Amino acid sequence: MNKSKNFSGQPITKQVLDFILPNDVHRTTEKHNSDRHTKKFTTYEHLATMICTAAARFMKYRVSCLPVKTKSII
């Protein structure tokens, strides 16, 4: 059984998240104080989840929502 070696690279979700810098999200979070009641699920993680959900809905591919590790913002 031959395995395909023609991969397109990173998942779409990862490519979109690379355009959105975590520092920009962190700065906006601090400005609007949106993480004031958050313990674990931060604004950046919520954004990543929403992008993944939207990509999966429109493209209907499971590959678009592979687990993406969010970068720590500290």
N, C-alpha and C positions, 0 to 999 in steps of 0.2 A: 504494500500500500504506500503510494507516494504521498508525501506531505507537501503541501503548497508552500513555497517560499516567497510568494508574491504578496507581501503585506503592504497595506497603504500607509503604514506608520502609526501615529498616535490616533486614539479614538477621537471622534469629533468633539466630544465634551471637553477633552483635555486641550484641544486646539482652541476652542472658544475661551476656556478659562485662562489660557496663556495671554490673551489680549486684555483681560481684566486683572490689573495688578492688585495683589492683596493689600498693599499699602494704601491704594486709593480707597478701597472698601473700608479699611480700618480708619482712615481719616474721616470718611463720611459717617461711619458708625460713631466715632467720637463726637463729631459735630452735632448729630441728631440724638445722641445718647440711646441708640436703638438696642444695645446689649445690656441695658441696666437690669433686666430681670432674667438674664440668661445665665445658666450654669454650665451647660456643655454644648448646646447647639447654637453656634455663633451665626452672625449675619452672613459671613462669607460661606459657611457650610450650607446655610439655607439657600443662598444664591446658586451654589454649585448643584444642589439638589433640584432646584427649579429649572435650571438650564438643562440638566440631564432629563428631566421629565418632559420638557418641551421638545427636546431633540428626539426622544423615543416616540413621542406622539406623532410627530410629523414624518419621521423617517421609517418608523415601524421596524427598526433593527435593534436587536439586543446588543449588538457590538457597540452601539453609540453610547450605551450606559455602563460600560465597564467601570468597576470601582476606581475612583480617582482620589488619590490622597491629597487632601488640601494642605497647603503650605501653612506652617505656623506663622503668625503675624507679629510675634513679639520680637 
